[in-house]
Amino acid sequence: MKCCFCGFSESKVIDSRPTDEGTSIRRRRECLSCGKRFTTYETIETISVMVVKKDKSREAFDREKLLKGLLRACEKRPVPVKALEGLADEVESYVQNLLLREVTSETIGEWVMERLKSIDEVAYIRFASVYRQFRDIDSFDHEISRLRSEREEG
């Protein structure tokens, strides 16, 4: 690891510990040339997953885009941002663990809606209305009826 102060390419690790999220390792290092200390983070390299959209176009999976959609669905709802960030992390792990280069937006959307349903039903309906492109009030009514029957069964 190159020293950020003098550019020397050798350092020793003083301390290692996982980050709060457990997604990376924080390493405290000391340069073997100038003696200054600096911090590095080590993360797992992930494969780039392409999302195949409904119109057959492709774009790279974007956790931030997903999180923005979740935040929009939960606007003015009593849903902690931490819960939505956790859901976005779950989805990202799910997509990575499929070990596929391409995943359909339908697969991701259905998985997100299933999780969102247990977090907040209103946010679920909002997300579903955009994802499933509800065209009229009957679409909303049908989805709400389906949600009610699932709640009564479970």
N, C-alpha and C positions, 0 to 999 in steps of 0.2 A: 504494500500500500504506500503510495507516494505521499510524503509529508506536504501538507498544505502551506507550511511556512518556508521551508528551504528547498523542497522538491526532491529530497533524498528518497530513494525507493525502498528503504528497509526500515521497519519499525517493529517494536515488540508490543504484544497485547498485555495491558496492565489489568484490565477487568472486562468481563463479558457478562451480559445479563439479557434476558428476553425483554422486549418492550411490553407495555401494558396490554396491548392487543394480542400479543403472542405471535404476531406475524413476521417479526424480524428480531435480529440479535443486535444489541447495542454493544459496541466494542470501544473501550477507551485504550488508546495507543500512545506510545512514546517513541519519537523519532530517535534512531540510533546515531544520528549525526548532530542535530542541534539540541536534542533533549526536550523539545517542546512536546506538549500533549495535545491530542486531538481525538475527536469521536467519529466513528464510522458506523454505518448500519448495514447489516447483511440480510438480504431477503431472498426468497426462493424465486428463481426465474420461471415465469409462467409462459405457456404457449399463447400466441395470439389467436383468439377465437373470433371467427367472422359470424355475424348474425345475418341470416337470410330473411329479409323483410317480406311482407305480403306481396309486394310488387316484384319480387325476385331480385331486387337490388341487394347488395351486400355492404355491410359496414362493420368495422371492428367493434367488439363488445365494449361498452363504455359504462363503467360503474357510476360515474358522475351523472350521466344522462338518466340512468335508471333512478338514482337518488332524487334528482330534480322532479321526475314524474311522481315519485312517492310523496315528496314534500308538497307538490301541487295537490295531490289527492287528499292529503291530510291537513290542508290549510284550514285554520280556525277549528281544528279538532283537538281533543285532549290526548294527542299522541306524542310521546317524547321523541325528539330527534334521534336520540340514542337507539331507540327501537327501530327506526327506519334505517339508520346506518348499519345496525346489526342485520336487518333484512337484506340490505344491499350486499353486505359481506357474505351472507348465506347464499345469495343468488350467484355472486361471483365465484364462490367455492363450488357450487353446484355445476355451473357452466364449465369450470376448469376440470372438475372431476369426471365429467362426461367423456373426457379424453377424445373429443371430436374437434376437427378444425372448423366445422360449420355447425351452427345450431339455429333452428328456426325461431323467429320472434314469437311464434305461437307457443312453442315449448316453454320459452322463458316467461311469456305473459301469463300462461295458465299456472305455472309454478308460483309466480309472484302473487297472483290473485288468490290462490289457495292459502298462502301464508297471510296475506293482508286481511282476509276474511276474519281470521282469529284475532287480529290486532284491533281493527275498527271496521264495523260493517258499513258505515257511511262512506269511509274512505275507499272501501272495497267497491261500492256501487259507483263512486266517482271514477275510480281507476278503470273499472269494467266498462263504463259508458264511453270512455275515450278509446280503450283498447279494442273493444268489440264494435265500436262505431255505432252506438245507438242512434237510430234515425228519428224515433218518435217516442211519445209517452208510453206506448204499449211495450216497447223494448224495456223501459225502466220497470214497468209494472210486472212484466214477465220475470225479470231478474230478481226483483224484490220478493215475488211469490216463491221463487225457487229457493231463495235464501231463508225465507220463513219456514218452508217445509223441511229444509235441511236442519234448521235449528230445532224444530219439533221432534225430528227423528233422533237427533243426537243429544 
